[in-house]
Amino acid sequence: MSASADTAPARKAPNTAHPSDAPDAPDAPALDATVRHPVVPVTGWGRTAPSGARVLRPRSYEEVAAIVRGCARDGARGSIPRGLGRAYGDAAQNAGGQVLDMTGLDRIHVVDAAQGLVLCDAGVSLHRLMKVLLPLGWFVPVTPGTRYVTVGGAIGADIHGKNHHGAGSFSRHVLSLELLTADGEVRTVERGTPLFDATAGGMGLTGAILTATVRLLPVETSWVTVDTERAADLDDLMDRLTATDHRYRYSVAWIDLLARGAATGRAVLTRGDHAPLDALPARARRDPLAFRPARLPGAPAFVPDGLLGRGPVRVLNELWYRRAPRLRIGELQRLPTFFHPLDGIPHWNRLYGPSGFVQYQFVVGYGHEEALRRIVRRITAQGCPSFLAVLKRFGDADPGWLSFPAPGWTLALDIPADLPGLGPFLDRLDEAVATADGRVYLAKDARLRPDLLPVMYPRLADFRELRARLDPHGVFTSDLSRRLGL
């Protein structure tokens, strides 16, 4: 790799903000990067592996640059960008150092409604994009199970959704971004360059994303036409997904990981596409692009710790499977109901108790279906009380060197962190995944052994080499990067 290939043209961060960059609160005081901020606890959404850091919330590009230059000058313990804190593990933590809360940079600069493009700050959430874009007939190209993710976080974790088998991950729809690197320079990074490929899925370790230009998806309504069906077991589920997934834009299966015997891997398969205008009833056509998120019916305003133990989860899984239709075609669901049901439960991450939970997600390659069957049987035998478990198919891999999706089967499950023997059990699953051309998702990890990382991520050496040249003093660092030697 040539020296010119790993960096984009650089420019100095502006000394004064452009008028369009004015923060939402104009009277907010400027952040003084020289002030010693107190150390506060920081954790991921799973509430495991907490550590202490100084959290700074810059409100302009120059404030971000000042913080980064200060880290480089003072030889401090570095900084890591952080969005809305929905990474489950330790990727957005930095013990003893600084965490850059990028949500203060939340301007939407340009919406090109004719071309379907948006230029926005990295701190803008997908929730806000939906509120702004849906009335114009546009939707985000990829969304995970929560809309409370920032654009910068979506790129840094290279998030995927229910449409990866057709649309790929988020970075595939990013045309360019502005990246503040460790030297205090702002680089315009185009798609298809090494720095872009290192940043997409790079977990914030190449620099702080300031802005991004994203291509959008045209929609006629804020509704989804949904087909639901039950699968009797894991083989039945995989057969259905393999045979018919290509007919749907979105596809996901909830899987019961406590069912045993002939019912092992039984599932509820939910698939759909954006509803056209003529599919809506007359009343809904009056405002077909309305975006109306709501609390999940019956959800409490506050979730107390520890509602989900093994007994309650077994009952919930049985009820969820039994109440699902054997086959239902063409149901209309609002976008938040289909994509983000858990967003309707405030603080749902408390469900597994004060010790938190691990969300374990892996992918194994096509042709390794027997490995997937063995892993599911192991999870079932372990009795992991997981209500939130989903299986999907991934399409073609994306170019990010540390991007998680690869062609194959991906399973994600929540497990209480205090489950006896969980660490050694997950270590054994990691080894099984690695031998099946698989990998675990770094945005959800806080425990992977570093020796398995090169097996799972073949471009790891390229990432390390580029990062060493771009940031030789480790200005951008995190608990994740230290633990895994990224």
Protein Blocks (a to p, Z undefined) as FASTA:
>chain_A
ZZklmpccdddddfbdcfklpcfblmlccddfkbccdddddddfkopaiacddddddfbf
klmmmmmmmmmmnopnbjaddfehpafblmlgcehiacddfklpccdfbdcfknopacdd
fklcfklmmmmmmmnopacfbdcfbfbbcfklmmmnopadfklmmnopfklmpfbdcddd
fkopacdddehiaklmmmnonlopnoccfbdcddddddfbfcdcddddddfblklmmmmm
mmmmmmpmbdcddddfkbghjlgoiacddddddddfklpcfklmmmmmbccddddehiaf
bdcehkacfklmmmmmmmmmmmpcfbdghiacdfklmmmmmlmpghklmmnojnopaddd
ddddehilmmmmmmmmmmmmnopacfbdcddddddddfbfkbfbdcdddddddddfklgh
klmmmmmmmmmmmmnopacdfklgckbcfklmmmmmmmlmmmmmmmmmmmmnomagcfkl
mmnoZZ
